[in-house]
């Protein structure tokens, strides 16, 4: 499972989501999705802007935790069972 640690990083700096949105120019709704880990897709430019504003590395923002449930996506063109 991929984890987005934005809430932890903002909390450590005592920043609000609105503070980050103002500093990066990213929509507040997008920041909120990342903050609550609802996002299924992430814009690479947004990650760069966030890391720049928070003065952190990407590895401080995003981590991978092994998941007990592996989700297998069907291969394109594969026959359905």
N, C-alpha and C positions, 0 to 999 in steps of 0.2 A: 504494500500500500504506500502510496506517495503522500507525504504529509507536508502541509504548508504551514510554517511556523510564524506567520505574520502577526498573529495575536500576541505571541510571546515576545517578539522583537519590539512591537509597539508598546507593550506593557513595560518592558525594561527601560524604554526611553520616555515613558509617560506621555506618549503621543496618542491622539485620537485618530480614528479612520479619516476624519475630515482634515486633520493636519497633514496626513500623508497624501490625500487627494490634492490638496492645495500645493504641496511641494513638488508633486510629480505631474500634475495635470491629468491624472487618470480619473475616470468617472467614479464617483462615490459608490455607485452600485457595484462596479467591478472590484473595488477595494473590499467591499463588504463580502462579496462572494469568496474572495481569497481569504479574508479574515476568518470566516466561518467554515472554510474548507468545502464549500459547495461547488467550486469551479471544477468543471470536467476538462476544460481546455485553458491553456495559459498562453498569453501573448508574450513572446520573448522580449519585445521592446519594453513591455510593462515590467517584466522581471528586472531588466537592466535599470530602468528608472527607479524602481523600488530599492534595489541594492545600492544604487548611487545615493539616494536620499537617506537611507539608513546606514550608509557607510559600512556595508557588510558584504560578505561573499555569498554567492548563490547557495553554497553548501550550508550557510547559516539559515537560509530562508526555506530551502526545500530539502527534505530527507526521504529516504526510502526505508520503510520498516517491513520486514518479512510478514506476509499475510498467511494465516492458516488456511484460508479459502482462496484457491487460485481460480481466477476468472479467465476462462478460455474464450477468446473471441473466434468466431468462425473465419476461416480463410476466405478471401474473396474468390468467388466461383466454386466453392466447395458445395457438394450436395448436402442438403438438409437431411437429418435423420428422421 
